[in-house]
Amino acid sequence: MEGELRINARGLSVPGPRLMVQSALEQGQPAQMRVVVSTDEGARDVGGYLTGRGASVEIDQVGAEFHVIARFSPA
């Protein structure tokens, strides 16, 4: 999707992926974000954080990876 912020957090253990997301959101909130992680634990950690920020979150398993897709409502 055009305008989607993508974060590659493959290979990082918790809380690494969430910290990358937090840092990216300090630069501004996109309409949509996709975070690719290597573990279910990382996907659940990122998904929970983004849900707490008001995003609707979907977690898809793609092969051995997990894609956390967050959509933010316009303010």
FENGIFEN-V507972 format. One line per field, one symbol per residue. ss: DSSP state (H for helix, E for strand, L for the rest). A space follows every 50 residues. Layout:
ss: ???
This chain:
ss: LLLEEEEELLLLLLLHHHHHHHHHHHLLLLLEEEEEELLHHHHHHHHHHH HHLLLEEEEEEELLEEEEEEELLLL
